[in-house]
Amino acid sequence: MNGRPLSLTRPSVRNGEPEPFRHVIDVYRHRDQTITCVCGWHGSCAATATGGSDWTTHLNQFRTKRK
């Protein structure tokens, strides 16, 4: 190694604005095809007739604009 310790913390935001809350998988159950989000939402990750899933719909509800 190069002697620098690895940082386990996130880098600080340079513009001073807090980062938006990220909806990420907390628990995934492959056999049941279900996901629990860190926000507490629970639903299916199986594809629906429209091609998406309940999980995709949940993510799209909270998606923010890219900078």
C-alpha positions in Angstrom: 0.0 0.0 0.0 1.0 3.6 -0.3 0.8 4.4 3.4 -2.4 6.4 3.2 -5.3 5.0 5.3 -8.5 4.3 3.5 -11.3 6.7 4.4 -14.6 5.1 5.3 -16.5 8.4 5.3 -18.0 10.1 2.4 -16.2 13.1 0.9 -17.7 16.4 1.9 -20.0 18.3 -0.4 -18.0 21.1 -2.0 -20.9 23.5 -2.6 -22.2 23.4 1.0 -25.6 21.9 0.0 -26.6 18.6 1.7 -26.8 15.6 -0.5 -30.3 14.4 -1.2 -31.5 11.3 0.6 -30.8 8.2 -1.5 -33.3 5.4 -1.8 -31.2 2.2 -1.8 -31.9 -1.4 -1.1 -31.7 -2.3 2.6 -33.0 -5.9 2.3 -33.3 -8.0 -0.9 -35.0 -11.4 -0.9 -34.3 -13.2 -4.2 -36.7 -16.1 -3.8 -39.6 -13.8 -3.0 -38.4 -11.0 -5.4 -39.0 -8.4 -2.8 -37.0 -5.3 -1.7 -37.1 -3.2 1.4 -35.7 0.3 0.9 -33.8 2.2 3.6 -36.8 4.5 3.9 -39.1 1.7 4.9 -40.8 1.1 1.6 -41.4 -2.6 0.8 -42.4 -4.0 -2.5 -41.7 -6.2 -5.5 -38.8 -6.1 -7.8 -40.4 -8.5 -10.3 -41.1 -7.0 -13.8 -44.7 -6.0 -14.5 -46.5 -6.1 -17.8 -45.2 -2.6 -18.6 -41.6 -3.8 -18.2 -40.8 -1.9 -15.0 -41.3 -3.0 -11.3 -42.7 -1.6 -8.2 -39.1 -0.8 -7.1 -38.4 1.1 -10.3 -41.6 3.1 -9.8 -40.5 3.9 -6.2 -37.1 5.1 -7.4 -38.7 7.3 -10.1 -40.9 9.0 -7.6 -37.9 10.3 -5.7 -35.5 10.8 -8.6 -33.8 14.3 -8.6 -32.6 16.3 -11.5 -29.0 15.6 -12.4 -26.7 18.6 -12.3 
